[in-house]
Amino acid sequence: MDKIKCPNCGQLVEITEALKGEIRQESQAELEKELRIKISEENKTEILDLKKTLEEKDKKVEEMREHELELREEKRKLEERGKELALEVGRKIDEERKKIEETVVKQAEEEHRLKDLEKEKKITDLTRALEDATRKAQQGSQQTQGEVLELDLEESLKTNFKEDEILPVAKGEEGADIRQVVKSPKGIFCGTILWEVKRTKTWQDKWLTKLKDDLRAEKANIPVIVTIAFPKEMKSAMELIDGVWVCGYELMIPLAILLRRNLLDVTYQKLVLAQKTGKADLLYDYITGHEFKQQVEALVETYQEMREQIAKERQVLEKSLWVREEQIKRLMSSTAQVYGSVQGLAGSAMPEVKGLELQELESGK
């Protein structure tokens, strides 16, 4: 067999051996190559695994960093939120403290105001009590002065007219202050004079009406008011006003003398005519007497009051009727206008309404 030189050892070998060796080398090379490839692939896999592991670690590290950043951010936000909360709490505390201070101040002001009102009320009550006491004292003084004047008038009448009965009216009893029952020297009843004493500074017209009512209730003859305040229409210190004699204190006895003399004269004339008999004489005496006159005066006064009341009511009623008439006129006028508008649209088909023709004529005028 042919031999070939081995390229490695330089020995001559048979071709078969050479081929075997070459084949063996090639196999070994292929094995080495495969091994290298395998090793390379394994290394590559390990490297890839390592890379992957590193990447995962890097990713986890990055995630941890991001998480750390997020935690830091959350911590920062929490710190800022804590600061904001602290600031907000501080503000609320300040606001609450301010509200409490304002409430305390308002309560103090309210208490002070209530105390001021209480003081003002006490002052007002004391002032009112003082005014009431002063008024009562003045009234008491005026009442005392009036009582003194009544007592003086009573004593003066008793002193000057011993034949008469001087009867003072008790306090709280209806009627005038003093009744003077006039009697003749023989004790014959001649009439009654009613005396009313006034010691106020201002005249009041109601005194006249009140004394005339007392006169009629007691069937007395002459009413007299003794006063220090006079009506504006009086020209002197003694006048007859609306059927009542009004005089000053200094003229009460002279007036009493005149009035008493008049009653005595009237009684004397009645006694002279007393012998006359018959209904005509009795009727004449009644008509000419003071009682009939007072009754007629009462009727006349009532008639005048009724006429005044009727006049007032007539004015109110006429005004009300005028207002209603105007309302009725406006109502009818509006109704006629509405009917005319509808009739203009409906024409002859619109039925006639009785009573509106006259209203339309009046509206046309």
ABEGO torsion letter per residue (X at the ends): XBBBBBAAAGBBBBAAAAAAAAAAAAAAAAAAAAAAAAAAAAAAAAAAAAAAAAAAAAAAAAAAAAAAAAAAAAAAAAAAAAAAAAAAAAAAAAAAAAAAAAAAAAAAAAAAAAAAAAAAAAAAAAAAAAAAAAAAAAAAAAAAAAAAAAAAAAAAAAAABAABBBBBBBBGBBEBABBBBBBBAAGBBAEBBBBBBBABABBBAAAAAAAAAAAAAAGBABBBBBBABBBAABABABBBBGGBBBBBAAAAAAAAAAAAAAAAAAAAAAAAAAABBEAAAAAAAAAABAAAAAAAAAAAAAAAAAAAAAAAAAAAAAAAAAAAAAAAAAAAAAAAAAAAAAAAAAEAABBBBBGAAAAAAAAAX
